[in-house]
């Protein structure tokens, strides 16, 4: 009886709120249109396929326009679609739309790291991390390109050994790769070296075990997604909120343990250590020293607790999305052998079969760069990016966006916009090239896989370096093809990011 009564009260309250909002819309300002039949309590969420929410939102955007309102639970979310309006909101009105809303699950489980931090504190942290990344771009011995190239070489050796281990007398056997699993060690080691200054051997069981929290967390974050907008659902066991909270506490404790160990040894104090954790810890010491001498009176945002949270966020975001993108890349290349052949011939003609592929030399390999851009466009792994917030009331397309609104980038619709990309669901690297075969910079700028504006993905340069180097280097050495009798699909399903169905590919020397 109490449960029935609770549901009745919530439903009645929601109806009153919705009617009040509808009255405000009619009598006051012109707010963005919303899909019909907003249900009590859960809003429009009931109409979204949990595996393909991007498809319904894309359809609504085509019907209602490039700015609309979708109710997730009782919270109205302003959805901004397509290049024109994304540029208006996040470039021309960048300072206003650069905020982050409070997100219940992230804040209550993982705390306020950088992802959902707002205002001047977020600017200070982001500026510091971006400065550290830029330094690693130009350093000599351990720059990002060197790390990526070294890890790629280890992967090439491992795949080559796998192919050579197949008996020459066998006609039925061939080497296979689960490309996301193999590339985990490239992506994971690059991130681990940048963040912590250490690496693991490819195939390391210890590394896989240490990173197993990524898979568990992804599943839990998907399950708890609706709790962000309907916090009372945390008491329903199905959503596993308290399991998420427990896992987050374990991960945070692990990160804090690493920091404490470094403080005990003092290794981080040496400026020869360029990993982000050491650099951040030296900054913490510097800030604390200023407070002790009275130079600064307020507590610093730079703290061990903050560092642990940022490390967790960077590690999670940096590995999951990149491995997913690689999975899509080699699946499409295995399906489209003509494109794979063209890319390989392009590489051989420009730098040979043994030349080193580096991101800084990409101007010599325009087809490869176009191929990478097309993979990111069609894979569309992060269709919505992270939620934004506008600080002050704004206008988009003649509609009023109230101050403090939750705002979502609809990158999915942008990357599949037929007015920009002809036949957008076809895999065509040539769409990013001029008739002369050069990279078409105008089209490149219209593809926005990392978002747009002042809070664009911080790892963009790292990701682009990895994708260009790894895809080019593997195509230079190997041929990837489908295995007869196996089922393959390019159907997109979402689990925080858009993922391809798990698959294996045949791999031979090129």
N, C-alpha and C positions, 0 to 999 in steps of 0.2 A: 504493500500500500504506500509506504513512503516514497518508493521509486516512482510509482505512477504519479503521485502528487508532485514530485520534483520535476518530472517531464512536463506535466501540465503547466506548472508555474513558469518554467523556462520557455515553453511554447507561447504562452500568453504574453510574457515579457517581450519576446522577439517580435511578435505580431505588432505590439504597441510601438516598439522602436522602429520597425520597418515602415509602418503607417506614418509615424512622425517624420521620418526621413523623406518619405515620398511627398508629404505635405510641404516640407521645407523646399524640396526641389521645385515643386510647382509654384510656390509663392515667392521664392527668393532668387537664387542664382542658378544659372544653367550649368548643371553638373554633367559629366560624361554619361552617356547612355549605358544601361545595364541589360543583360539578357533577361527575358521574361521568367516568371515563376521562380522568384527567389524564395526558397523554402525556409520555414521557421528553423531557427537555431543553426542549421548547417549551411544556409545560403545556397550558392550555386555548386558547392562541392559535390553534391549528389550526382551531378551531370558529368563529372569528370572521370574518365577511365584512369585508374591509378597507374596503369602501365603506359598510357598515352595521353596524359592531360594536355599536352601541347597541341594535339590535333583539334580538340574541342575549342581551346582558346584561340587557335588560329582561325577556326571557322567563325567564331563569334566576332573576331576582329574584322573579318571580311564583310560580315553583315552589319556591324555597328560602327565601324570606322577605326582609325588608327589610335584613338584614345577611347577607352571604355572603362566601366566599373564592373568588377567581378567580386562578389561577396564570398570570401573564404570564412565559413562560419558566420559570425556577425560582423566581421571586419570588412569594410569596403577596401578593395585593392584597385588602384588605378593602373591599368595595363596600357603601356605605350608600345606601339608596333611600328615597324618599318623605319627605314633610314631617315626619311624627312623629319618625322616627329621625334625620333631618338636624338637627332642632332639638335633639334629645337630645345628639348628638355635638358639633355645632358652635356651639350656643348655651349649653346648660346645662353642657357640659364644654369650653367654648371654649378655655380656657387650655391644656388638655391636648392638644387636637386641632389646634392652630394651627401645628404644625411643618411643615417641608418635608423630604422625603427627598432623598438625593443621587441625582441623575439623570445618568447617565453622559454621554449625548450633549450635553445642555445644558451641563453643567459643563465637559466637555473641549473643546467647540467655542466656546461663547459665554461661558464663565466664570461666576463667581458675581456676578451683578448683584443685583437685588432678588427676582426671581421664585423662585429656589430658595434664597435666603439664609434663615438660621434664627436664632432666638434674639433677643437684645437688639439686635444689629446690624440685623436686619430691622425691628424695632420702631422704631428710631431713624430709619432711612431712610424707612420708610413714613410715620411721623409728619411728617417734614419735607416730603415730597412732598404729602401730604394738606393740610398747612397752606398750601402754595403754591397748591394748587388752590382751597381755600376763599377765599384772598385774591383770586383771579381771579374768583370768583363775586360778590364785593361791590365790586370796583373799578368805577370809573365808565366811563372812555373805552374800555378794552380788556377788559371783562369777557367771560366765556365767552358769554353771551347775545348781546352785541354782535357778537362774532366770527361766531357762527352766523348771526345775522340778516343780516349784511353778505354773507357767502358765499352764503347762500340767495338774496339779491337778485340777485347776479351770475349765479347759475344760472337764475333766472327770466328774466332779460334774454336769456341765451343761448338758452334753449328758445323764448322768444317770437320771437326773430330767426329761429330755424330754422323755425318754423311760418309766419311771414310770407314766408319765401323761397320757399314753394311757390307756383307760378303759379296765379292765380285761375281760369284757364281749364282747368286740369287736373282731371279727375274721378277719375283712377286713382292719382295721387300723394298722399302725405300724409307728414307729419313723423314720424320715429321716434326713439326714445331707447333706448339700452342703459343703463338707469337706473344700474346699478352704476358704469359708466364715467363717466357724467356726474356722479354724486354723489361720485366719488373726489375731485374738486377741492374740494367742500365739506368733506368729512371730512378730507382730507389737509391743506387749508389751515388748518383749525381746529387740528389737531394740530401742524402746523408752526409756527404762530404761538405756540401755548402753549409748545411745547418750545424753539423756536429764535428766535422773534421775527421771522419773515419769511414771506412768502406768494408765490404764483405766480399768473399769470393763468390763468383757466379755459381749458382746451384746451392749456395749455403743454406742448410736447413735452419741454422740459428737465425739467419736474417729473415727467412720466411716466418718462423715462429714469432720473432720479435715484432714483425709487421702484421701479424694475424689480426690485431685489433682493428686494422683498416676495414677488413671484410665484415667483421662483426658489427662495427660501428655503422657502416653503410646500411646494413640491413635494419639496424635499430633506428637510425635516423629516418629511414623511409617509413617505418612503422609508426614513429612518433610525430610525423609531419603535421597531422591535423591538430595535435595538441597545442601547437603554436597559436592557433586561432580559437581553439576550444579547450582552454586549460583544464576544465573540469573532467575532460576525458582521461586525464592522467590516472584517475582512480579505477579506470576500466582495465583489467589485466591484459586484454588483447593488445593494447598499444605499447606495452612494455616500457613505460616511462621510467619506472624505478630501476629496471634492469639497465636502461641507458644511463641513468644517473650513477649507478654503481660502476659501470664500465668507464665512464668519464673520470670518476674519482681515481680509479686504478691507473689510467693513462697519465693523469696529472701527477700522481704520486711518483710514477716512473720518471717523468721529466724532472720533477723536483729532486729526485735522488741523483740524477746525472749532474744537476747543478751543484748540489751539496758536495758530491765527490770532486768536482773540479775546484771548488773553493778549498777543500782540504789539501789537494795537491798543489794548488796555485799555478798549474800549467797555463791557465787562461791568461795570466798576467803578461806572458811573452807576446810581443807584437808580431812575432813570426806565426802565431796562430790566427788565421784569417777567417775561420768558420764563424758563422753568424752568432752562435752561442757565446764564443769567447769574446767577440767584439762587443756584444750586448752586455756581457758581464763587466767588461772594463768600463763601459758607459755607466752602468749602475754604480760602480765604485766612485766614478767621477762625480756623479750627481749626489751621492751620499756625502762625499767629502765637502761639497759646496754647502750642503745643508748644515753640516757640523760646524763649519767656519762662519756660518751666518750669512754667507753670500746669497743663499736661497732660503726662504722661510717655509715655503710650502713643501709638502711631500712630493717626491718625483713620481711620475708615471712609470719610470724605468725601475722595475723591481724584479726579484727572482720569480715571484708569482706570475707577473705579466709575461716574463720570458718563457716560462713553461707553457702558458696558454698559447702564445704566438707560435712556438715550436710545433705544438700539436696541430694548429690550424695550417701552417705551411706544409707540414709533412703530409697531412691528409689531402689538401687541395693539390699539392704538387705531384702526387703519385697517381691518384685515382683517375683524374681526367686525362692525364697523358697516356697511361696504359690503355685506356678505352679508345683514345684517338688512334693509337698504333694498331689496335685490333681492327678497327674499321679500315685503316689504310691498306693493310695487307690483304684483307678480305676483298676489298674492291679491286686491288691489283691482281689477285688470283683469278677473279671473275673476268676481268678485262685484260686478257693477255696482250692484246694489241697495244694498250696504253703502257703496260709494263715493259714490253719490247722497245717501244719508242723512247721511254725514259732511260732505259739501259743503254741504248745506242747513243742517245744524247750525251750521257755521262762518258761513255767510252770515247766518243769523238772529241769531247772537250778536254778531258783530263786523263784519258786512258784507263786501263784496267787496274792500275796500281796507284794512281794519283790520289792524294788525300782530299776528301770532301770536307770543306769548312764553310760555316755559315757566312763568314766575311767575304768569301769568294763567290757568293751566290749570283752575282751579276753575270758570271760566265756560264751559269746553268739556269737560264730562265725557265726552261720546261720543267725542271725539277722543282723550282720555287712555285710555279703555277700548279703543279701536281699537289704539293703540300697544301696550298691554299684551297684547292678543290676538295681535298680530304677533309679539311676543317669545316668547310662550308656544308658539305653534304652529310658529314657525320653529326654536326650540330650538337655536340655532346653536352653543352651547358645551355639549354634552350632559354632559360630565364635569368641566368646570372643570380646575383644576390639582390635582395630587396633594398630599395632606396627610400628616402623620405625627403619631402620638401619642407624647408624651414618656414617659408612664408607663402601666402596665397599666390597662386600663379594662374596663367591662362595658357591652354594648349588647344589649338584648333578652334578657338572661340568658346571652349568649355572652361569652367572654373575648377581649379584643383585646390581644395581647401588646405590651409596650412597644416602640416603634420600628417599628411596622407601617406599611406604605404604605397609605394610606386614600384612597378615591376617592368623590367625591360623584356619585351617579347622578341628575343633574338631569333627564335625559331621562324617566325613569320618573315623576319628581315632577310635571313639567309636563304629563304625559299621564295622570295618576292619575284614573281614572274615579270614585273616591270623592270627589274634589274638584271635577272639571270634567266635567259631563255631556257626553256625546258629544265627547270631547276632540279627536278628529281633524277636527271640523267647525270652520269659521272663523266664530265668533260673538262679536263685541265685546260684545254685550248681557250676556254671562255676568259681566262686571265691573260691571254696573249694578244698582241697586235697581229695584223696580217703578216707582218715581217718577222714574227717569231719572238719579238721582244716582250718583256713583261709590261702589261697594260696597267700602269699605276693608277689610273682613274678607276678601273674596275676593282683593283686590289683595295683601294680605300673604301669601297662600298661594301666590302665583306667585313663583318664585325664579330668574329668569333670570340674575342676577348672583351666585348662590351665597348662602351664609348664614354668619354668624359674623364673627370678627375679621379674617379675610383675604378679605372680600368684595371684588369687583372695585373697584379704586381709581377707575376712570373711570366709575363708575355715573352720577354727576350729569352729566358731560359727555355721555355717551351718551343719557341720557334727554332732555336739553335739545335735542340734535341731532334725535333721532327725532320728538319732539313738534313742534318748530319746522318742520322740513323737510317732514314728511308733511302737516301742516296747511297750510303755505304753498303747497305744490304742488297739493294738492287744491282750494284756494281759487281757483287760477288756471287749472288744466288738468284735462282729462279723459284718463284712461289706459285703453286698451282693447287687446284681442288683435288681432293682424294676421291676417286670413283666409289660410288656407293654411300658416301657421306652426304648428309643433308646440310644445305647452307641457306641462309636467309639474310637479306638486308633489311628485314623488318625492324623498326626501331621500338625499343621498350625502355622505359625510364626507371632507374633506381637511383635517385638523386641526380645521376647523369644518364644520358642516353647511351645504352650499351648494345653491342652486337651479341647475338647468341653465341655461347662458347663453342669454339670450333678448333679443329686442327687443320694444318695445311701441309702439303707435300713440299719438301725443299730439296733442290738439287743445285750443283754448281752451275753457274751461268755459262 
